[in-house]
């Protein structure tokens, strides 16, 4: 693939990752509302219905873990997949970043012209004056873009490196491999206990993943993704859902 094809592929990957990240945010908020708030647990008590709530929480946890691992890991028997691992490989390919920077620079420059600048309508500016002003605005915008591009690229590269070796990512993956994707038999392993996983480990990994994808979108698509709004909406809906289920006021 040439750099243009790789850019199109990277944009497609980010589109798919966005879908799964928003889904993960919903799973997380539904799980948090039913787990960390005492009113829901108190409403169910030790009733038969409480078993339904327990299994729903377990299903939400497993769905959240699966969504995170799909976003983070891309190795699936050599098949082409959308993941941060695959995206990171694209970013490291020769010529990709320079092509991405050049494409972004051209995009910024294309939005600046004499025709779309609101000049004073007093007749004091000649056409040459207007062209010089437009050129000055274009240079300023391009310089600003290039500075932001380099900063975002460096920050994204650091975040991708950190999350690759993140301890919470390793813990979540270990749990996914042995308890969600497969059923591990422990008799032939050193540990005779199933791996333990805390809710905070999953939620912390989600926050780190959100930060990485926000930077990736800013670098590759020049789009500011606002996942904070998605989180607030999911949090509100999760609260209403569990209030209805648990018959809370």
Secondary structure in CASP SS format (residue, H / E / C, confidence):
PFRMAT SS
TARGET T0000
AUTHOR 0000-0000-0000
METHOD secondary structure of the structure
MODEL  1
X C 1.00
X C 1.00
X H 1.00
X H 1.00
X H 1.00
X H 1.00
X H 1.00
X H 1.00
X H 1.00
X H 1.00
X H 1.00
X H 1.00
X H 1.00
X H 1.00
X H 1.00
X H 1.00
X H 1.00
X H 1.00
X H 1.00
X H 1.00
X H 1.00
X H 1.00
X H 1.00
X H 1.00
X H 1.00
X H 1.00
X H 1.00
X H 1.00
X H 1.00
X H 1.00
X H 1.00
X H 1.00
X H 1.00
X H 1.00
X H 1.00
X C 1.00
X C 1.00
X H 1.00
X H 1.00
X H 1.00
X H 1.00
X H 1.00
X H 1.00
X H 1.00
X C 1.00
X C 1.00
X C 1.00
X C 1.00
X H 1.00
X H 1.00
X H 1.00
X H 1.00
X H 1.00
X H 1.00
X H 1.00
X H 1.00
X H 1.00
X H 1.00
X H 1.00
X H 1.00
X H 1.00
X H 1.00
X H 1.00
X H 1.00
X H 1.00
X H 1.00
X H 1.00
X H 1.00
X H 1.00
X H 1.00
X H 1.00
X H 1.00
X C 1.00
X C 1.00
X C 1.00
X C 1.00
X C 1.00
X C 1.00
X C 1.00
X C 1.00
X C 1.00
X C 1.00
X C 1.00
X H 1.00
X H 1.00
X H 1.00
X H 1.00
X H 1.00
X H 1.00
X H 1.00
X H 1.00
X C 1.00
X C 1.00
X C 1.00
X C 1.00
X H 1.00
X H 1.00
X H 1.00
X H 1.00
X H 1.00
X H 1.00
X H 1.00
X H 1.00
X H 1.00
X H 1.00
X H 1.00
X H 1.00
X H 1.00
X H 1.00
X H 1.00
X C 1.00
X C 1.00
X C 1.00
X H 1.00
X H 1.00
X H 1.00
X C 1.00
X C 1.00
X C 1.00
X C 1.00
X C 1.00
X C 1.00
X C 1.00
X C 1.00
X C 1.00
X C 1.00
X H 1.00
X H 1.00
X H 1.00
X H 1.00
X H 1.00
X H 1.00
X H 1.00
X H 1.00
X H 1.00
X H 1.00
X H 1.00
X H 1.00
X H 1.00
X H 1.00
X H 1.00
X H 1.00
X H 1.00
X H 1.00
X H 1.00
X H 1.00
X H 1.00
X H 1.00
X H 1.00
X H 1.00
X H 1.00
X H 1.00
X H 1.00
X H 1.00
X H 1.00
X H 1.00
X H 1.00
X H 1.00
X H 1.00
X H 1.00
X H 1.00
X H 1.00
X H 1.00
X H 1.00
X C 1.00
X C 1.00
X H 1.00
X H 1.00
X H 1.00
X H 1.00
X H 1.00
X H 1.00
X H 1.00
X H 1.00
X H 1.00
X H 1.00
X H 1.00
X H 1.00
X H 1.00
X H 1.00
X C 1.00
X C 1.00
X C 1.00
X C 1.00
X C 1.00
X C 1.00
X C 1.00
X C 1.00
X C 1.00
X C 1.00
X C 1.00
X C 1.00
X C 1.00
X C 1.00
X C 1.00
X C 1.00
X C 1.00
X C 1.00
X H 1.00
X H 1.00
X H 1.00
X H 1.00
X H 1.00
X H 1.00
X H 1.00
X H 1.00
X H 1.00
X H 1.00
X H 1.00
X H 1.00
X H 1.00
X H 1.00
X H 1.00
X H 1.00
X H 1.00
X H 1.00
X H 1.00
X H 1.00
X H 1.00
X H 1.00
X C 1.00
X C 1.00
X C 1.00
X C 1.00
X C 1.00
X C 1.00
X H 1.00
X H 1.00
X H 1.00
X H 1.00
X H 1.00
X H 1.00
X H 1.00
X H 1.00
X H 1.00
X H 1.00
X H 1.00
X H 1.00
X H 1.00
X H 1.00
X H 1.00
X H 1.00
X H 1.00
X H 1.00
X H 1.00
X C 1.00
X C 1.00
X C 1.00
X C 1.00
END
